[in-house]
């Protein structure tokens, strides 16, 4: 069985829990192979926001790639992937992707996904947004990226932070046609009578 290769990139914006949960959910799906890239700023945010170590986070992925390794196989369009998710996506990374500034493996890999017309999901984490941020998002959307801000939903009546995180991660996986644990989130069934 051919596995779906999913690139998960973590940058320095707040919201590491979303990437952690995405890796945890993907680990439960036998036909998904995860490729993790984490920026130095992402590593700093990991220390600030979580109680897990970098080694524990890396252990959730099938493969871990060096952020500086611009010559990595993932930097070539000949390596087929199901898609790439930048979660959380900092404005710095968004700007680099929008301007094809491929200075590291995350931005090069994102550029490859755009040029090869593969799914690229950018989970932008910033608020409020100024016009420059909005223009960058428009620019990458015009190139083919999907902007998916991590905005909490409440129609499923979340009781915990995990409920909120799980809903967002389930929606990311929906965009990639990757299954998530049924108990993690129940899709909306319509308005209550």
Z-matrix of the N, CA and C atoms (Angstrom, degrees):
N
C 1 1.448
C 2 1.536 1 108.95
N 3 1.323 2 115.85 1 129.21
C 4 1.463 3 121.90 2 178.34
C 5 1.521 4 109.00 3 -75.98
N 6 1.330 5 116.47 4 124.68
C 7 1.460 6 120.43 5 179.35
C 8 1.521 7 110.88 6 -82.30
N 9 1.337 8 115.55 7 148.43
C 10 1.458 9 121.17 8 173.12
C 11 1.521 10 107.58 9 -80.08
N 12 1.325 11 117.08 10 122.11
C 13 1.466 12 121.27 11 178.09
C 14 1.521 13 108.27 12 -90.18
N 15 1.321 14 116.35 13 120.38
C 16 1.455 15 121.87 14 179.72
C 17 1.517 16 109.27 15 -119.24
N 18 1.330 17 115.90 16 123.38
C 19 1.461 18 121.21 17 176.07
C 20 1.523 19 107.52 18 -90.61
N 21 1.327 20 116.06 19 127.46
C 22 1.462 21 121.94 20 177.24
C 23 1.513 22 107.09 21 -119.52
N 24 1.328 23 115.71 22 117.54
C 25 1.464 24 121.21 23 -179.03
C 26 1.517 25 109.41 24 -113.06
N 27 1.319 26 115.52 25 134.85
C 28 1.466 27 122.37 26 -179.85
C 29 1.520 28 108.59 27 -115.33
N 30 1.332 29 116.02 28 126.07
C 31 1.464 30 120.62 29 176.97
C 32 1.529 31 108.66 30 -112.87
N 33 1.318 32 116.77 31 -171.38
C 34 1.458 33 121.19 32 -170.33
C 35 1.511 34 117.17 33 -83.54
N 36 1.314 35 118.38 34 1.23
C 37 1.467 36 119.79 35 178.43
C 38 1.527 37 110.54 36 -68.58
N 39 1.304 38 116.35 37 160.79
C 40 1.459 39 120.31 38 177.01
C 41 1.528 40 110.48 39 -67.78
N 42 1.320 41 116.32 40 148.27
C 43 1.456 42 120.50 41 177.96
C 44 1.513 43 115.14 42 117.28
N 45 1.323 44 117.41 43 29.02
C 46 1.471 45 121.51 44 179.14
C 47 1.534 46 111.33 45 -56.80
N 48 1.331 47 117.05 46 -31.19
C 49 1.468 48 120.76 47 -178.62
C 50 1.527 49 111.38 48 -55.97
N 51 1.333 50 117.55 49 -33.12
C 52 1.470 51 120.42 50 179.21
C 53 1.527 52 110.56 51 -65.28
N 54 1.321 53 117.19 52 -42.87
C 55 1.470 54 121.03 53 178.72
C 56 1.526 55 110.27 54 -67.13
N 57 1.318 56 116.18 55 -42.51
C 58 1.462 57 120.07 56 178.49
C 59 1.525 58 110.38 57 -58.99
N 60 1.333 59 116.74 58 -47.50
C 61 1.471 60 120.20 59 -178.99
C 62 1.524 61 111.04 60 -66.56
N 63 1.333 62 118.03 61 -36.67
C 64 1.464 63 121.25 62 176.80
C 65 1.524 64 110.10 63 -60.51
N 66 1.319 65 116.69 64 -44.99
C 67 1.469 66 120.68 65 177.40
C 68 1.529 67 110.85 66 -63.46
N 69 1.335 68 117.36 67 -41.42
C 70 1.471 69 121.11 68 179.31
C 71 1.523 70 111.04 69 -62.64
N 72 1.327 71 117.14 70 -45.31
C 73 1.466 72 120.19 71 179.79
C 74 1.522 73 111.20 72 -65.15
N 75 1.329 74 117.14 73 -42.96
C 76 1.464 75 120.52 74 -179.85
C 77 1.523 76 111.79 75 -63.88
N 78 1.325 77 116.83 76 -31.94
C 79 1.470 78 120.19 77 178.79
C 80 1.529 79 111.54 78 -64.25
N 81 1.320 80 116.71 79 -20.92
C 82 1.468 81 121.44 80 -180.00
C 83 1.534 82 112.28 81 -87.19
N 84 1.323 83 116.76 82 -6.71
C 85 1.467 84 121.10 83 -177.79
C 86 1.527 85 108.38 84 -105.52
N 87 1.339 86 117.31 85 111.23
C 88 1.466 87 119.66 86 -173.25
C 89 1.528 88 115.16 87 -62.65
N 90 1.332 89 118.26 88 -25.42
C 91 1.467 90 118.37 89 -175.93
C 92 1.529 91 113.02 90 -96.86
N 93 1.343 92 117.42 91 17.33
C 94 1.462 93 121.46 92 177.85
C 95 1.527 94 109.82 93 -115.96
N 96 1.320 95 115.14 94 132.48
C 97 1.460 96 123.01 95 178.05
C 98 1.529 97 107.03 96 -116.32
N 99 1.325 98 117.17 97 119.63
C 100 1.461 99 120.46 98 -176.03
C 101 1.530 100 111.65 99 -99.33
N 102 1.338 101 113.82 100 139.55
C 103 1.461 102 122.95 101 178.70
C 104 1.528 103 106.58 102 -122.47
N 105 1.321 104 116.61 103 110.67
C 106 1.458 105 122.67 104 -174.33
C 107 1.527 106 111.55 105 -98.94
N 108 1.338 107 114.40 106 135.18
C 109 1.469 108 122.22 107 170.64
C 110 1.523 109 105.67 108 -130.15
N 111 1.324 110 117.28 109 127.32
C 112 1.456 111 120.42 110 178.43
C 113 1.528 112 109.29 111 -126.54
N 114 1.312 113 115.54 112 130.55
C 115 1.471 114 120.58 113 -178.94
C 116 1.524 115 110.26 114 -77.67
N 117 1.329 116 118.34 115 161.93
C 118 1.475 117 120.59 116 174.99
C 119 1.536 118 111.59 117 -56.70
N 120 1.327 119 117.15 118 -39.73
C 121 1.470 120 120.01 119 178.09
C 122 1.526 121 110.50 120 -66.36
N 123 1.327 122 116.96 121 -34.92
C 124 1.462 123 121.07 122 175.36
C 125 1.518 124 111.65 123 -63.01
N 126 1.332 125 116.18 124 -37.48
C 127 1.462 126 120.35 125 177.86
C 128 1.527 127 110.98 126 -65.74
N 129 1.329 128 116.91 127 -37.54
C 130 1.466 129 120.47 128 176.57
C 131 1.522 130 110.99 129 -65.44
N 132 1.322 131 116.38 130 -42.24
C 133 1.466 132 120.67 131 179.43
C 134 1.523 133 110.35 132 -65.42
N 135 1.318 134 117.25 133 -37.50
C 136 1.466 135 121.34 134 177.12
C 137 1.527 136 110.57 135 -55.86
N 138 1.339 137 116.58 136 -45.94
C 139 1.470 138 121.04 137 179.40
C 140 1.524 139 111.52 138 -63.86
N 141 1.321 140 116.58 139 -37.01
C 142 1.457 141 121.70 140 -177.35
C 143 1.527 142 112.66 141 -73.57
N 144 1.335 143 116.98 142 -38.18
C 145 1.463 144 120.67 143 -168.41
C 146 1.511 145 116.17 144 -102.91
N 147 1.324 146 118.19 145 -15.60
C 148 1.470 147 118.74 146 -174.52
C 149 1.525 148 111.26 147 -130.67
N 150 1.306 149 113.72 148 171.47
C 151 1.468 150 120.81 149 175.35
C 152 1.525 151 111.38 150 -106.49
N 153 1.342 152 116.92 151 7.48
C 154 1.464 153 118.35 152 178.98
C 155 1.525 154 109.16 153 -98.12
N 156 1.295 155 114.66 154 153.12
C 157 1.467 156 119.80 155 -179.52
C 158 1.523 157 109.92 156 -85.38
N 159 1.320 158 115.41 157 166.01
C 160 1.459 159 120.98 158 175.61
C 161 1.529 160 109.67 159 -60.29
N 162 1.323 161 117.11 160 -40.11
C 163 1.468 162 120.92 161 179.34
C 164 1.530 163 110.92 162 -62.50
N 165 1.333 164 117.05 163 -40.13
C 166 1.471 165 120.50 164 178.83
C 167 1.525 166 110.88 165 -66.41
N 168 1.329 167 116.83 166 -40.25
C 169 1.455 168 120.04 167 177.96
C 170 1.525 169 110.28 168 -63.96
N 171 1.322 170 116.40 169 -46.79
C 172 1.464 171 120.71 170 -179.98
C 173 1.531 172 111.54 171 -61.16
N 174 1.323 173 117.03 172 -33.00
C 175 1.465 174 121.04 173 -179.21
C 176 1.528 175 112.28 174 -65.97
N 177 1.326 176 117.06 175 -18.89
C 178 1.466 177 120.50 176 178.35
C 179 1.529 178 112.49 177 -75.45
N 180 1.336 179 116.61 178 -18.56
C 181 1.468 180 121.45 179 -178.03
C 182 1.522 181 110.89 180 -94.94
N 183 1.321 182 115.10 181 154.56
C 184 1.464 183 119.50 182 175.04
C 185 1.529 184 111.01 183 -74.92
N 186 1.341 185 115.03 184 -37.80
C 187 1.460 186 121.01 185 179.02
C 188 1.523 187 108.89 186 -138.28
N 189 1.327 188 116.15 187 143.61
C 190 1.463 189 122.02 188 177.25
C 191 1.515 190 107.38 189 -122.03
N 192 1.330 191 115.79 190 133.02
C 193 1.457 192 121.64 191 -177.06
C 194 1.524 193 110.50 192 -118.84
N 195 1.307 194 115.26 193 142.98
C 196 1.461 195 121.81 194 -179.27
C 197 1.523 196 110.38 195 -71.12
N 198 1.306 197 115.57 196 128.43
C 199 1.465 198 124.06 197 -179.16
C 200 1.536 199 112.16 198 -55.75
N 201 1.313 200 117.26 199 -33.80
C 202 1.470 201 121.97 200 -177.36
C 203 1.532 202 113.48 201 -86.72
N 204 1.333 203 117.59 202 -8.97
C 205 1.466 204 121.59 203 -173.18
C 206 1.530 205 111.36 204 -80.21
N 207 1.307 206 116.29 205 76.65
C 208 1.452 207 122.35 206 -177.67
C 209 1.536 208 111.94 207 -65.97
N 210 1.337 209 117.03 208 -18.18
C 211 1.463 210 121.37 209 177.84
C 212 1.516 211 113.39 210 -91.34
N 213 1.313 212 117.68 211 8.33
C 214 1.462 213 123.51 212 179.22
C 215 1.532 214 110.19 213 -59.65
N 216 1.320 215 116.86 214 152.20
C 217 1.470 216 121.30 215 179.31
C 218 1.531 217 111.96 216 -56.51
N 219 1.338 218 117.93 217 -32.50
C 220 1.464 219 120.86 218 -179.70
C 221 1.531 220 112.67 219 -65.14
N 222 1.317 221 117.05 220 -13.95
C 223 1.469 222 119.68 221 179.76
C 224 1.525 223 111.87 222 -82.34
N 225 1.328 224 116.66 223 4.35
C 226 1.468 225 121.04 224 179.56
C 227 1.525 226 110.39 225 -114.18
N 228 1.311 227 115.49 226 140.01
C 229 1.456 228 120.66 227 176.64
C 230 1.517 229 113.11 228 -68.62
N 231 1.321 230 117.16 229 -12.99
C 232 1.465 231 119.88 230 179.48
C 233 1.525 232 112.42 231 -73.68
N 234 1.334 233 116.67 232 -15.20
C 235 1.468 234 120.56 233 176.65
C 236 1.523 235 107.38 234 -89.56
N 237 1.322 236 115.74 235 111.65
C 238 1.460 237 121.29 236 -175.85
C 239 1.531 238 110.49 237 -78.37
N 240 1.328 239 115.00 238 132.73
C 241 1.465 240 120.47 239 175.74
C 242 1.526 241 108.87 240 -132.01
N 243 1.324 242 114.59 241 160.43
C 244 1.462 243 121.25 242 174.41
C 245 1.513 244 109.75 243 -76.47
N 246 1.323 245 116.15 244 -31.76
C 247 1.451 246 120.26 245 -179.44
C 248 1.512 247 111.40 246 166.91
N 249 1.324 248 113.44 247 -178.14
C 250 1.463 249 121.36 248 -179.52
C 251 1.519 250 108.27 249 -139.18
N 252 1.331 251 115.15 250 137.98
C 253 1.461 252 121.50 251 175.67
C 254 1.525 253 107.65 252 -122.55
N 255 1.329 254 116.77 253 125.78
C 256 1.459 255 121.24 254 172.68
C 257 1.525 256 105.01 255 -101.90
N 258 1.336 257 114.69 256 107.68
C 259 1.457 258 120.55 257 -172.86
C 260 1.528 259 110.64 258 -144.36
N 261 1.299 260 118.90 259 115.88
C 262 1.456 261 126.76 260 -8.76
C 263 1.531 262 110.18 261 -75.30
N 264 1.324 263 115.35 262 156.31
C 265 1.461 264 121.14 263 179.72
C 266 1.524 265 109.26 264 -107.49
N 267 1.305 266 116.05 265 116.72
C 268 1.467 267 120.82 266 178.10
C 269 1.524 268 109.90 267 -75.67
N 270 1.310 269 116.01 268 161.04
C 271 1.466 270 120.88 269 175.93
C 272 1.533 271 109.99 270 -64.52
N 273 1.321 272 117.34 271 -34.65
C 274 1.470 273 120.30 272 177.00
C 275 1.527 274 110.34 273 -58.85
N 276 1.330 275 116.63 274 -46.43
C 277 1.460 276 120.79 275 -179.98
C 278 1.524 277 110.89 276 -67.66
N 279 1.325 278 116.40 277 -42.82
C 280 1.464 279 120.67 278 175.82
C 281 1.525 280 110.60 279 -54.92
N 282 1.334 281 116.36 280 -46.17
C 283 1.462 282 121.56 281 -179.58
C 284 1.524 283 111.29 282 -62.44
N 285 1.323 284 116.80 283 -43.61
C 286 1.469 285 120.52 284 179.53
C 287 1.531 286 110.86 285 -63.04
N 288 1.326 287 116.77 286 -42.63
C 289 1.468 288 120.34 287 179.72
C 290 1.528 289 109.97 288 -65.72
N 291 1.333 290 116.61 289 -44.27
C 292 1.473 291 120.91 290 -178.96
C 293 1.523 292 111.74 291 -61.31
N 294 1.316 293 116.43 292 -29.58
C 295 1.470 294 120.95 293 -176.82
C 296 1.521 295 113.64 294 -105.75
N 297 1.343 296 116.56 295 13.32
C 298 1.472 297 122.34 296 179.01
C 299 1.522 298 111.88 297 52.33
N 300 1.329 299 115.50 298 38.41
C 301 1.465 300 121.56 299 179.26
C 302 1.524 301 108.06 300 -93.51
N 303 1.325 302 115.50 301 88.14
C 304 1.461 303 122.35 302 -171.56
C 305 1.525 304 111.96 303 -89.03
N 306 1.320 305 116.96 304 67.49
C 307 1.463 306 121.59 305 -174.53
C 308 1.527 307 113.29 306 -88.05
N 309 1.326 308 117.74 307 -8.80
C 310 1.461 309 121.42 308 -177.91
C 311 1.524 310 108.13 309 -149.13
N 312 1.321 311 117.27 310 175.92
C 313 1.464 312 120.44 311 -175.61
C 314 1.528 313 112.11 312 -68.11
N 315 1.325 314 118.27 313 -33.53
C 316 1.471 315 119.61 314 179.66
C 317 1.525 316 109.97 315 -62.82
N 318 1.312 317 116.69 316 -52.09
C 319 1.467 318 119.26 317 -176.57
C 320 1.531 319 111.81 318 -70.14
N 321 1.315 320 117.93 319 -35.18
C 322 1.469 321 120.34 320 176.43
C 323 1.524 322 110.22 321 -65.08
N 324 1.316 323 116.38 322 -45.50
C 325 1.459 324 120.93 323 -179.67
C 326 1.537 325 110.54 324 -62.69
N 327 1.330 326 117.32 325 -40.57
C 328 1.469 327 121.17 326 177.18
C 329 1.528 328 110.07 327 -62.80
N 330 1.329 329 116.59 328 -42.29
C 331 1.460 330 121.40 329 178.94
C 332 1.532 331 110.82 330 -61.63
N 333 1.328 332 115.86 331 -40.46
C 334 1.468 333 120.94 332 177.59
C 335 1.528 334 109.95 333 -62.05
N 336 1.324 335 116.89 334 -43.10
C 337 1.461 336 119.50 335 179.45
C 338 1.532 337 111.23 336 -61.88
N 339 1.314 338 116.34 337 -38.18
C 340 1.460 339 119.30 338 178.15
C 341 1.532 340 111.39 339 -67.45
N 342 1.331 341 116.66 340 -47.52
C 343 1.474 342 119.12 341 -176.25
C 344 1.523 343 112.18 342 -68.50
N 345 1.336 344 116.66 343 -28.59
C 346 1.466 345 120.81 344 179.93
C 347 1.530 346 112.10 345 -90.76
N 348 1.336 347 116.11 346 2.08
C 349 1.470 348 122.45 347 179.89
C 350 1.524 349 112.36 348 59.39
N 351 1.331 350 114.18 349 41.85
C 352 1.463 351 120.37 350 175.43
C 353 1.522 352 109.04 351 -102.63
N 354 1.303 353 116.20 352 158.75
C 355 1.458 354 121.02 353 -176.42
C 356 1.524 355 110.36 354 -63.89
N 357 1.335 356 115.34 355 127.49
C 358 1.459 357 122.98 356 174.78
C 359 1.519 358 107.21 357 -129.31
N 360 1.317 359 116.57 358 116.39
C 361 1.464 360 122.62 359 -179.03
C 362 1.519 361 108.40 360 -110.75
N 363 1.330 362 115.60 361 123.25
C 364 1.462 363 121.63 362 179.45
C 365 1.523 364 108.83 363 -110.86
N 366 1.318 365 116.03 364 111.34
C 367 1.465 366 122.13 365 -179.81
C 368 1.528 367 107.79 366 -92.73
N 369 1.321 368 113.83 367 81.00
C 370 1.463 369 121.70 368 -173.66
C 371 1.529 370 110.07 369 -69.26
N 372 1.342 371 115.10 370 134.18
C 373 1.467 372 121.95 371 -179.11
C 374 1.518 373 108.81 372 -123.93
N 375 1.302 374 116.39 373 94.87
C 376 1.460 375 121.61 374 175.77
C 377 1.520 376 108.02 375 -163.22
N 378 1.302 377 116.41 376 142.58
C 379 1.465 378 120.98 377 173.07
C 380 1.516 379 108.95 378 -163.17
N 381 1.311 380 118.84 379 141.92
C 382 1.466 381 125.89 380 -7.62
C 383 1.519 382 110.55 381 -71.35
N 384 1.320 383 114.78 382 168.42
C 385 1.462 384 121.52 383 -179.58
C 386 1.518 385 109.61 384 -103.60
N 387 1.341 386 117.15 385 133.95
C 388 1.465 387 118.85 386 173.04
C 389 1.528 388 108.50 387 -97.89
N 390 1.302 389 116.16 388 175.66
C 391 1.456 390 121.67 389 -173.66
C 392 1.533 391 112.26 390 -58.77
N 393 1.331 392 116.58 391 -36.60
C 394 1.469 393 119.74 392 178.15
C 395 1.522 394 111.75 393 -61.36
N 396 1.342 395 117.52 394 -42.13
C 397 1.469 396 120.97 395 177.57
C 398 1.525 397 110.10 396 -61.71
N 399 1.321 398 115.71 397 -46.28
C 400 1.466 399 120.52 398 -178.30
C 401 1.529 400 111.34 399 -63.17
N 402 1.322 401 116.36 400 -38.46
C 403 1.473 402 119.50 401 179.00
C 404 1.528 403 110.74 402 -67.13
N 405 1.332 404 117.12 403 -38.93
C 406 1.465 405 120.17 404 177.13
C 407 1.523 406 110.65 405 -62.42
N 408 1.327 407 116.76 406 -41.77
C 409 1.469 408 120.31 407 178.73
C 410 1.520 409 110.95 408 -64.64
N 411 1.322 410 116.45 409 -41.63
C 412 1.464 411 120.33 410 177.06
C 413 1.526 412 110.08 411 -61.60
N 414 1.319 413 115.95 412 -42.91
C 415 1.469 414 121.10 413 -178.41
C 416 1.525 415 111.18 414 -60.20
N 417 1.343 416 117.37 415 -49.29
C 418 1.476 417 118.34 416 -178.62
C 419 1.524 418 111.39 417 -69.93
N 420 1.333 419 117.16 418 -31.44
C 421 1.470 420 119.99 419 176.37
C 422 1.530 421 109.80 420 -64.92
N 423 1.318 422 116.81 421 -38.56
C 424 1.470 423 120.48 422 177.05
C 425 1.530 424 111.13 423 -65.01
N 426 1.318 425 117.40 424 -28.75
C 427 1.471 426 121.96 425 177.97
C 428 1.530 427 111.82 426 -78.74
N 429 1.339 428 116.93 427 -16.60
C 430 1.462 429 120.00 428 179.25
C 431 1.511 430 115.62 429 120.92
N 432 1.325 431 118.08 430 -2.89
C 433 1.466 432 119.90 431 178.13
C 434 1.520 433 110.07 432 -75.01
N 435 1.293 434 115.47 433 157.01
C 436 1.456 435 121.92 434 175.38
C 437 1.523 436 107.80 435 -108.74
N 438 1.317 437 116.51 436 123.30
C 439 1.459 438 121.40 437 177.67
C 440 1.519 439 107.73 438 -90.56
N 441 1.319 440 116.04 439 123.60
C 442 1.460 441 120.72 440 -178.02
C 443 1.526 442 109.20 441 -133.62
N 444 1.343 443 116.56 442 79.64
C 445 1.468 444 118.45 443 178.51
C 446 1.529 445 110.29 444 -60.60
N 447 1.311 446 115.59 445 145.15
C 448 1.461 447 120.26 446 -179.18
C 449 1.525 448 108.73 447 -84.23
N 450 1.318 449 114.42 448 83.40
C 451 1.463 450 122.39 449 -177.63
C 452 1.520 451 107.70 450 -105.31
N 453 1.333 452 117.87 451 121.88
C 454 1.463 453 118.61 452 -178.20
C 455 1.521 454 112.26 453 -66.28
N 456 1.312 455 115.47 454 143.69
C 457 1.469 456 122.35 455 174.10
C 458 1.528 457 107.93 456 -107.87
N 459 1.307 458 115.74 457 155.78
C 460 1.464 459 119.67 458 -177.92
C 461 1.522 460 113.36 459 -128.19
N 462 1.341 461 117.62 460 1.22
C 463 1.457 462 120.05 461 -179.90
C 464 1.522 463 112.36 462 -65.48
N 465 1.328 464 117.04 463 -22.48
C 466 1.464 465 120.51 464 179.07
C 467 1.530 466 111.78 465 -91.07
N 468 1.321 467 116.35 466 8.11
C 469 1.465 468 124.36 467 177.11
C 470 1.537 469 112.34 468 51.73
N 471 1.335 470 116.03 469 63.11
C 472 1.463 471 119.36 470 -179.41
C 473 1.523 472 111.82 471 -62.53
N 474 1.319 473 115.21 472 142.18
C 475 1.460 474 121.89 473 179.27
C 476 1.522 475 111.92 474 -106.99
N 477 1.336 476 115.92 475 -19.44
C 478 1.462 477 120.63 476 -176.47
C 479 1.531 478 109.79 477 -138.15
N 480 1.314 479 115.55 478 167.25
C 481 1.468 480 119.89 479 173.67
C 482 1.527 481 109.51 480 -61.28
N 483 1.326 482 117.53 481 -38.04
C 484 1.464 483 120.76 482 178.14
C 485 1.524 484 111.30 483 -58.07
N 486 1.329 485 117.47 484 -39.19
C 487 1.464 486 120.61 485 178.41
C 488 1.529 487 110.69 486 -60.38
N 489 1.327 488 116.46 487 -40.72
C 490 1.467 489 121.25 488 -179.93
C 491 1.531 490 110.38 489 -68.27
N 492 1.341 491 116.08 490 -45.63
C 493 1.468 492 121.10 491 179.50
C 494 1.529 493 110.20 492 -62.87
N 495 1.324 494 116.77 493 -45.83
C 496 1.465 495 120.88 494 -177.96
C 497 1.527 496 111.73 495 -59.85
N 498 1.334 497 117.32 496 -39.59
C 499 1.457 498 120.46 497 -179.85
C 500 1.526 499 110.67 498 -62.46
N 501 1.332 500 116.77 499 -45.49
C 502 1.470 501 120.19 500 179.82
C 503 1.527 502 111.40 501 -64.56
N 504 1.304 503 116.84 502 -42.60
C 505 1.470 504 120.60 503 -179.33
C 506 1.527 505 110.58 504 -67.55
N 507 1.323 506 117.02 505 -38.90
C 508 1.471 507 120.27 506 176.28
C 509 1.525 508 110.53 507 -60.72
N 510 1.313 509 117.54 508 -39.35
C 511 1.464 510 121.53 509 178.69
C 512 1.536 511 111.17 510 -67.03
N 513 1.339 512 117.04 511 -36.97
C 514 1.473 513 119.78 512 175.22
C 515 1.528 514 109.70 513 -61.22
N 516 1.326 515 116.00 514 -47.23
C 517 1.468 516 120.56 515 -178.71
C 518 1.528 517 111.25 516 -64.91
N 519 1.335 518 117.13 517 -34.65
C 520 1.469 519 120.31 518 175.15
C 521 1.524 520 110.86 519 -56.93
N 522 1.326 521 116.76 520 -40.90
C 523 1.466 522 120.99 521 -178.42
C 524 1.521 523 112.28 522 -65.57
N 525 1.326 524 116.33 523 -21.83
C 526 1.467 525 122.05 524 -178.02
C 527 1.528 526 112.95 525 -103.67
N 528 1.345 527 115.77 526 3.14
C 529 1.472 528 121.26 527 -176.12
C 530 1.526 529 111.95 528 56.31
N 531 1.330 530 114.90 529 41.16
C 532 1.465 531 121.50 530 176.80
C 533 1.533 532 107.44 531 -114.35
N 534 1.305 533 115.98 532 131.81
C 535 1.463 534 121.33 533 -178.42
C 536 1.525 535 110.63 534 -69.61
N 537 1.307 536 115.55 535 151.27
C 538 1.466 537 121.61 536 174.01
C 539 1.516 538 107.85 537 -126.61
N 540 1.337 539 117.90 538 160.94
C 541 1.469 540 119.86 539 -179.16
C 542 1.530 541 110.87 540 -57.65
N 543 1.314 542 116.47 541 129.66
C 544 1.464 543 121.64 542 -175.58
C 545 1.522 544 112.05 543 -57.64
N 546 1.317 545 115.75 544 -35.53
C 547 1.463 546 119.41 545 -178.01
C 548 1.531 547 112.86 546 -74.85
N 549 1.326 548 117.06 547 -11.54
C 550 1.465 549 120.94 548 -177.08
C 551 1.522 550 112.15 549 -71.17
N 552 1.327 551 116.24 550 -35.89
C 553 1.464 552 119.55 551 -174.87
C 554 1.520 553 109.23 552 -163.39
N 555 1.319 554 116.03 553 136.30
C 556 1.460 555 121.52 554 176.41
C 557 1.526 556 108.44 555 -104.76
N 558 1.331 557 117.62 556 118.98
C 559 1.468 558 119.83 557 178.98
C 560 1.521 559 111.38 558 -57.56
N 561 1.294 560 114.92 559 155.86
C 562 1.466 561 121.98 560 -178.01
C 563 1.518 562 110.70 561 -61.50
N 564 1.314 563 117.08 562 132.36
C 565 1.457 564 121.99 563 -178.07
C 566 1.523 565 111.30 564 -103.99
N 567 1.294 566 118.16 565 8.36
C 568 1.455 567 121.54 566 -178.38
C 569 1.516 568 111.52 567 101.34
N 570 1.324 569 115.29 568 171.64
C 571 1.459 570 119.95 569 179.70
C 572 1.510 571 111.79 570 -65.18
N 573 1.313 572 114.55 571 143.12
C 574 1.464 573 119.64 572 177.60
C 575 1.522 574 109.12 573 -72.44
N 576 1.361 575 115.31 574 139.26
C 577 1.445 576 123.06 575 -176.10
C 578 1.459 577 114.77 576 -56.32
